[in-house]
Amino acid sequence: MLLNTWTKSATCLYRYNPTGQYFARVRFGGKLYRRALGTNDYQLARRKLSDFKNALGRTDARAGDTSFGAVLDTHGSTLGKLGARSQKD
């Protein structure tokens, strides 16, 4: 007999039956994100899922392929807009 290992608990929320842990499965910007929520409690898992979705909304997917040098250049250009006292080392 085949046991169901995963149970869908809510939208984007899955429970792994052998351990009882909850996992998030969210599609954002055409990409699938999966994360262990680290809890066995349903209500806490729902709150952590909400936090995970909000964190995904704050990220900029277009910056994913940006080199470190380009990020430093962008950061350097924002420093020029600061006052003289803020630019001190």
Secondary structure by P-SEA (a helix, b strand, c coil): ccccccccccccbbbbccccbbbbbbbcccbbbbbccccccaaaaaaaaaaaaaaaaacccccccccaaaaaaaaaaaaaacccccccc
